[in-house]
Amino acid sequence: MTASQFAPQAQQAFAAAAQAYRDGRMDDAAQGFATAALLEPGWNSAHANLGAVLRRQGKAEAAVACYRRALSLGPEDAGTLSNMGNALRDLGQLEEGEKAHRRAVALAPDSINYRYNLALLLRDRRLHAEARAMLAELAATEPDNAEIQWDLALADLYLGDYQRGFAGYEWRTKLARNPVRDHKGPRWSGDDPVGRTILLLSEQGFGDALQFARYVPLLAARGAKVVLECLPEQAELFAGLDGVVALVTKGSPPPAHDCWAPLASLPHLLDTRFDAIPAQVPYLSAPPRPNLRLVPPPGQKLAIGLVWAGKTTPRDRSWPLEELVPLLADPRATFYSLQLGPRAGDLRLTGLDRLVRDAAPVLKSFADTAHVMESLDLIITIDTSVAHLAGALGRPVWVLLRYVSDWRWQDEPLTSPWYPTMRLFRQPTPMDFKTPVAEMAAALASLIDAPFPDAPITDERH
């Protein structure tokens, strides 16, 4: 049926909703499409468009319901199938999402968007070779498409092809969501740095800065004088990094320099290979904090730091705190919360503030957290900057990883080539929060009962 066959009131609501969507007024768009669908329940486009708005608002479950309604009216609509596949991917329902995307591609094989959406879901399904091949075809078709080139680079990194992957990683500077900073002067191209002052620009988040800071001493060892820009929260910590001749906080005018490069470009510029990752730890150390110390309670055998929540975008890497209760079974292990931000309140909401000591109120900077970590026997965290900080300090750290994890952790290893003191615990399926915690609880029990608990906490399995 065409739009003109529906009731005028429904058509008006639909048109108003479409305009609201174009204007970015999502609440009005949702209301209008919902009204059109209510007045004309047989209008599949009203249901499908409502689903698109709801997904954009972060309401993936409701979006899937709308897409199912639309597909019950028009089951062979490729656009709705692809959109539903995206929403199912948001929810971690990857197998059903793959079916929807494959059907969309079968119906419209020439659509670059549908093939691109399928490739991203295949990557989440850990079908990296197929995803990479599809992304390579798309990149050849649209060589100037930064989004596709970026995802192709991530596919290479997942597969351990670091030379090609980090070369493609440079496409991040052309992404609309990551605009290039306007910095004057020549950009360092990776040529001989001897005697040159190189400004390294802060570019990404805390975790990336901690991970890639390892390259600063390497660049200095090649004869460069390194000026490091960083976020204010990390300034004191990075001030002690070997090879830094000057430190500048982001937004402040830098000292004189000969050339510059983004910090995250160093893996590419220094030709990092998967089998030769510079992983000597520690490369960071905790500044002194004479008045900041943990007082162990009687009977403590292990002191353990705990973090369970991080950023929720582009993917949620958090863990429900209540699912971590099995780790708290032995009173000889004292847990200290290092969790910052709104989710720190989970302790009180769950009642676990009676079992976990909250260290967060004294953690005002990364230097504070680093100092506390030096007093801990183990750090347990999800994929967040705390994991990178513990690894950079050479502290024993166990990381809980969601099924869809970042390229730097890959999909299968139990250890990380980036951090020798790190052990990884992975979800076997997207919504299984219990299995990795059970594995971690068993490992923790063995550790507490070990005769020498201060031995390095690593895992020799590969």
N, C-alpha and C positions, 0 to 999 in steps of 0.2 A: 504494500500500500504506500501511496505517496503522502507527503505531509498535508496536501490540500484536501485529502479525504477525511481528515480528522476534524473534530469539533473546533470551531474558531477559538474558543477559550483555551483549549489545549495548545493550539498553534501559537497563540499569543504568549503563553507561558514558556513554550519551547524557544521561541525567538528571543524573548527577554533573557532567558537563561543562557543562550548562546552568546548574546552580547555581554552579559555579566562575566562569562568565562573569558572572553577576549579581553575584558577590562581588568581581569584578575580579581574579581569579586566572587570568591568561591562559595561563600555562604548563600549569596543570592542565586548563583548558578545552580547549586544543589537544590534550593527551594523550587526554582522554576522547573527544572527537569523532573523533580519528584511530583510536582503538580501536574505536569503533562502526562506522566506515566499513570498517575492516579485517575485522571480524567479519561485517558485512553490506554488501558492496560495492554492492549494489543499492539502498541507502538514500540517496536523493538529499539529504535534509535533513542527514544526517551530513556529507556532502561539502560542502554549501553552508555549514553552520555552521562547519566547520573553516576554510573560506575566509575567513569573516568574522573569525575570531579571528586568523588569520595576517595579514590586512591590518591589523588593529589593532596587531599587533606590528611593522608595517613591512616585512612580507615579501610584497610585492605579487605577485612572480612566482609564488610557491607558491600564493598565494590564487587567482590566475587559473586555475592548473591544477586546483584544487579545484572552482572554479565550472564549468569545462568538464566535469568529471566529473559534476557534479550535473545540468548541462543535457543531457548525453547520456542521462540517465535521465528527465528531465522538461523538455523543451526550451521549454515554454511557461510557465515559472515567472517571473513578472514581477519578484519580489523578487530572485531569483538573477541575472537579467539586469541589473537596476539595480546590484546590488552588484558584478557583474563589470565593468560600465561604469565604476564608481568606481575599481576596481583598475587597469583599463587606463588610466584618466586619470592615476593615480599614475605609471604607467610611461611616460607620454608617447605611448601608442598611441591617439591621439585619434580617428582615423577608425573603428577597430573599436569603440572605446568609444562613439562616437556611435550606431553601429548598435545596440549592445546597449541603450542608453538609449531610443532611439526605439522599439524593439520593446517594452520594458517599458511605456512610456507608451501604446503602442497596445493592449496587453493590459489595462492598468488606467488608463484616461484620467482617472479621478477622483482618483488618488493625487497628493497635493500633493508628497510626498517624491520620487516618481519624476520628476515634472515639474521639480522644483527641481534634482535631480541632472543632468537633461538640460540645463537652463539653464546650470549652471556649466560643463559640458563645452563647450557652444556658445560660451561666453565664451572658453575656452581655445583653441577652434578659430578664434578671431577673427571669429566670426559675431555681432558685438556687437548689431546691430539686433534680430535674432531673439531673442538671449538677453535683451536688455533688455525686449522686449515680453512675453516669458514671465514674467520676474521681476515686471514691473508687474502682470500678472494675478494672480500669486500674492500679491503684497503687498496687492492690493485684497481678496483672499479672506481673508488673515490679516494685518490691518493692525497688529497688536501683535507680530508675529513679528520680533524684532530681527535674526535671522540673514538672513531674506529682505530686510528693509529695508536692511541693511548691504550685501548683494550688489547690490541695486538701485542704491544710491549708487555703488558701484564701477563698475557698468555705465555710469552717467551720466558718471563721471569718465573712463572709457576713451573715451567718445564726445565728450569735450571740453565737456560741459555742466557747467561748473564751478559755476554758481550753484545748480542743482538738486543736483549731486553733493555739494558741500561741505555743503549743508543736510542731506542724507541721511547724510553722514559722521558727524553727531552721534549716530547710532544706535549707534556703537561703544561708547558709555558704558553701553549696556544689554545688551551681549553678556556671556554667562556667563563667558567667558574673559577679560573685560576689566572687572572690577567697578569701580563708581564709587567714587572716593576720598571719604572722609568729611571734607569741608572746611567749616568754619564760615564764616558771613558770606554776603553777597549775591554772586551770580554776575554778572559783567559781561555785559550783553545786547547790546553793540554800540552803545549810545547815546553821547552826547557825553562823551569822557573827560577833558576839560580840567580840570586841577587835581586829578585823582583818582589815587591810588596803586593800581595794578592789579598783583596777583600773578599771574604766569603759571606754571602748574603743569607740571612735567615729567610726561609721561604715557606716551610710547611709547619706541621705541628710539633709538639714537644717530643713525641716518640721518634719521629724521623730525625730531629736534631740530635737526639741522644745516640741514635744508631749511627748516623753518618759523621758524628764528631770524631770517630776513630780515624778518619782520614786526615785530620789536621796534623798530627805528628808525622804522618807519612809525607805530606806535602812539605812540611818544614825540613824533614830529613833530606829532601831533594834540593834544598837550598833556598826555599822561598821564605819570605817574612810574612807570616799570616796575621791578618787583621780579621777577627771573627765577630760577626754581628750575631746577636742572639736575642731571644725574648727576655724581658726583664726578670722573669721568674727563674731563669736558668743562668743569669749572669755570674753570680758568685760561684756556682758549681763549675762553669766553664772557664773561670779565671785561672784555675789551676791546671788547665789542659796543656800538655807539653806542646811547644811549638808556637803558642800564641804570643805575639809581641804586643798586641793591643786588642782590647775588647770594647765593643760598642753595642749598646742596646738598640733594638730595632726602633727606627723613627728618629734617632739622633744622628747628627751629621758625622760621617766617618772621617778619620784622619786621612792624610794624603796616601795615595796608593797608585800603583802602576796599572793594575788591571783588576778585574773582579770576576767572580763566578758564583752561581748558587751553590750552597752547601750540598744539596741533593744531586748535583751534577758530578760530584767527585767520583762516585763509583764508575761512571762512564769515562771521565777524563783520565782517571788513573787505571783504566783497563781492568776492572775487576772481573775475575772468572770464578765460576761456582766452586771449583776445586782449589782455589787460592784466595779465599776471603780473608782479609786481614782481621783476625779474631784473637789477637793477644789481649787478654784482660788481666787486671783492670787497666783501663785507659782513662778512667775518671776516679777521683778520690773525694772523700767527704771533707769539707772544711771543718775545722774544730768548732765544737759547741760545748764549752765547759759546763754550761748550766742546763744542758739538755741530755738527760740520760734516763734509761729505763731501769727501774728498781725491780729485780726479779723477786717474785713471791716465794715463800717456802715450798720446797718440793719441786720447783720448776726444773725440767730437764731440757726442754726446747722452748725457745722464744720464736714465735712465728708471726710475721706480718701478713695481713689479709686485705685484699682489694677485690671487689666483685662487680664493679660497674664502671663503664666508660662511656664514650660517645655512642649515641644511638644511630648516627648517620655517618656514611651512607649505609652501613649495616650495623645492627646492634650486636656488640660484642660482650654485653653484660651477662651476668649469671644471677638467677634468683637467689637471694641470700639464704632463704629457708632451705634451699637444696644443698647448702654447704654444712648443714647441721651434723652429718655423719663425721665430719672432720674434727668435731669438738668433743669426741667421746672420752678422751683420756685427760684427766686433770693435770697430768705432768707436763702437758703442752700448754703454754700460755699464749693466747692469741691477742694480737694488737691490731686494731683497725687502722689502716693507712688510707682509708677511703675518704676522699674529699668530694665536695659538691653536694647537690640535693640528695643523692642516694645515700649519703652518710646517715640520714635519718632512718634508713632501713633497720639499723641496730635497735632503736627504740621501738619501732613499729612491730618488729618480730619478737621482742623480748630478749633478743640475744645480747643486748647491752649488759646483761648480767653475766654473760659468759665470755664476752670479748671486750678487752680494754680499749677504749677509744683514744688513740694517739693523735687523731686529726687536729684537735684544737691547738696543738703546739707546732703544727707543720705549716709554716708560712711561706716556704720556698722549697725548691728542689734540693738546696743545700741542707735544709733541715731534714728532709726525708732521707737523703743519702746518709746523714749522720746517724739517724735512727736505724737504718738498714745495717750499718756496721755493727750494731749491737744485737742483731737478730741472727738466729741460726738458719732461718729459711724464710723466704717470701713466697706466698701463694697469691697468684693474681690472675686476672683475665688479660686478654691482649690489650694492654694500655701502656702509657708512658712508664708506669711503675715497672713493668716487665723489662723495658729497655734500660731503665736506670739500674735495676738490680744486676742485669747482665753486664752493663758497662762497668759496674763496680766490682765485678767478679764474685758477687754474692750468689749462694745457692738459691735458685728460683724455679718454682713449678708454675707452669702456665696452663690454665684451662682455655681450650680453644673451641669455639663453635664449629659446627660442621663446615660451614663456608668461612674459611679463614683467609688471612692475607697471604699474598704471594711469598712473603719472606719466611713463612712457616711451612710452605708447601702443604701436602695432604697426608703424608704417611709417617715421616720420621718421628721418633720419640725424643730426638735431640735437635739442637739448632746449630748449623755451621757458623752462625753469627755470634753465638754466645756459648762458650764451652761449659758453663756452669748451669745451663738451663735444661729443664726436662719438660716435655710437652704431654698434655693429657687431652685427648680429642673426643668430641662427640661422634659416635658411630652413625647416628642419624640426626637430622636437623633438630628434632625436639626432645632428644634424649639427654636430660640434664643429670640423670642418676648414674649411668655407667661410668663416666670419667671420674665422678666424685667417689664412687665406690672403689675404683682403682687407686685413686689418690689416698683414700682413707686406709687402704691396706698397706700401701707403701709407707704412709706416715706411721702406722702402728709398728711396722718393722723397724723404722728409723728410731722411734722412741725406745724400743726394746733393745736396740743395738748397744753393745758394750762401749763403743766409742762414738757417741753421737756427733762429735765435732769433725768426723771424717767428711771429705767432700761429698756433697749430695749430687750425684750424677747418675746417668743411666748408660750402660755400655752397649745396649741393644741398638741395632740399626735396621 
